[in-house]
């Protein structure tokens, strides 16, 4: 990877929603669309919520009740976090002044490669 990378303070602000300087656009694109982007996105949303949800374990009663209350909030959070991943990526790219089409560039390249392979296999290439 070429270009500057954010300092720890810049990275923390970026995770919390701030924009980075235009000189770090390449890093932003790699963070939002590169290898491991989905994993980073999910970790950024799912891990910070866990300590708050653990407060349900302090509710008097059996352990399963606290765990059930946690699950009632955490399972929909997982579902909606995954469902909105594409929307989030596009919004972050736009916020940094980048082309939102970069969010699905990998899928488009894979589809084009699959189509080319299909056409080659079936004599259309």
C-alpha positions as CSV (number, residue, x, y, z in Angstrom):
1,X,0.0,0.0,0.0
2,X,1.3,3.4,-0.9
3,X,0.4,6.8,0.6
4,X,0.1,7.9,4.1
5,X,-1.7,5.9,6.8
6,X,-3.7,7.5,9.6
7,X,-2.2,8.1,13.1
8,X,-3.9,6.2,16.0
9,X,-5.8,9.4,16.9
10,X,-6.9,9.9,13.2
11,X,-7.9,6.2,13.1
12,X,-10.0,6.5,16.2
13,X,-11.8,9.6,14.9
14,X,-12.3,7.8,11.5
15,X,-13.9,4.8,13.3
16,X,-16.2,7.2,15.1
17,X,-17.3,8.8,11.8
18,X,-14.9,11.6,11.1
19,X,-13.3,12.1,7.6
20,X,-9.7,11.8,6.9
21,X,-7.6,14.2,4.8
22,X,-7.8,13.8,1.0
23,X,-4.2,12.5,1.0
24,X,-5.4,9.4,2.8
25,X,-8.1,8.6,0.2
26,X,-6.3,5.5,-1.0
27,X,-6.2,4.1,2.6
28,X,-10.0,4.9,3.0
29,X,-10.8,3.0,-0.2
30,X,-8.7,0.0,0.9
31,X,-10.3,0.1,4.4
32,X,-13.8,0.1,3.0
33,X,-13.5,-2.2,0.0
34,X,-10.2,-4.1,0.4
35,X,-9.5,-7.5,1.9
36,X,-11.0,-7.9,5.3
37,X,-13.3,-4.9,4.9
38,X,-16.4,-6.8,6.0
39,X,-14.7,-8.2,9.0
40,X,-13.5,-4.7,10.1
41,X,-16.9,-3.3,9.6
42,X,-18.6,-5.9,11.7
43,X,-16.1,-5.7,14.5
44,X,-16.5,-1.9,14.6
45,X,-20.2,-2.2,15.2
46,X,-20.5,-5.5,17.1
47,X,-17.7,-5.3,19.7
48,X,-18.4,-1.9,21.3
49,X,-22.0,-2.9,22.1
50,X,-21.1,-6.0,24.1
51,X,-20.0,-4.3,27.4
52,X,-23.3,-2.3,27.4
53,X,-25.3,-5.5,26.8
54,X,-23.4,-7.3,29.6
55,X,-25.3,-4.9,32.0
56,X,-28.3,-7.2,31.5
57,X,-26.3,-9.9,33.4
58,X,-26.8,-7.7,36.5
59,X,-30.5,-8.0,36.4
60,X,-31.7,-10.2,39.3
61,X,-32.8,-13.7,38.2
62,X,-31.4,-16.7,36.5
63,X,-28.5,-16.3,34.1
64,X,-30.5,-17.4,31.1
65,X,-32.8,-14.5,31.5
66,X,-30.0,-11.9,31.2
67,X,-28.5,-13.8,28.3
68,X,-32.0,-13.9,26.6
69,X,-32.4,-10.2,27.0
70,X,-28.9,-9.7,25.5
71,X,-29.8,-11.9,22.6
72,X,-33.1,-10.1,22.0
73,X,-31.0,-6.9,21.2
74,X,-27.8,-8.5,19.8
75,X,-29.4,-10.8,17.1
76,X,-31.3,-8.0,15.4
77,X,-28.2,-5.8,15.6
78,X,-26.2,-8.4,13.8
79,X,-28.9,-8.8,11.1
80,X,-29.3,-5.1,10.5
81,X,-25.5,-4.4,10.6
82,X,-25.0,-7.0,7.9
83,X,-27.9,-5.8,5.9
84,X,-26.7,-2.2,5.9
85,X,-23.0,-2.9,5.2
86,X,-23.3,-1.8,1.5
87,X,-25.2,1.4,2.3
88,X,-22.6,2.2,5.0
89,X,-19.7,1.7,2.7
90,X,-21.2,3.9,0.0
91,X,-22.0,6.6,2.5
92,X,-18.5,6.6,3.9
93,X,-17.0,6.8,0.4
94,X,-19.3,9.8,-0.4
95,X,-18.4,11.5,2.9
96,X,-14.7,11.3,1.9
97,X,-15.4,12.7,-1.6
98,X,-14.9,9.4,-3.4
99,X,-17.0,7.6,-6.0
100,X,-19.6,5.5,-4.3
101,X,-19.4,2.9,-7.1
102,X,-16.1,1.8,-5.5
103,X,-18.2,0.0,-2.9
104,X,-19.0,-2.8,-5.3
105,X,-16.1,-2.6,-7.6
106,X,-14.8,-6.0,-6.5
107,X,-18.2,-7.7,-7.3
108,X,-18.3,-6.1,-10.7
109,X,-14.8,-7.3,-11.5
110,X,-15.7,-10.8,-10.4
111,X,-18.9,-10.8,-12.4
112,X,-17.0,-9.6,-15.5
113,X,-14.4,-12.4,-15.0
114,X,-17.1,-15.0,-14.6
115,X,-18.9,-13.7,-17.8
116,X,-15.6,-13.8,-19.7
117,X,-14.9,-17.4,-18.5
118,X,-18.5,-18.4,-19.4
119,X,-18.2,-16.9,-22.9
120,X,-14.8,-18.6,-23.4
121,X,-16.2,-22.0,-22.3
122,X,-19.2,-21.7,-24.6
123,X,-17.5,-20.4,-27.7
124,X,-18.7,-16.8,-27.6
125,X,-15.3,-15.3,-26.8
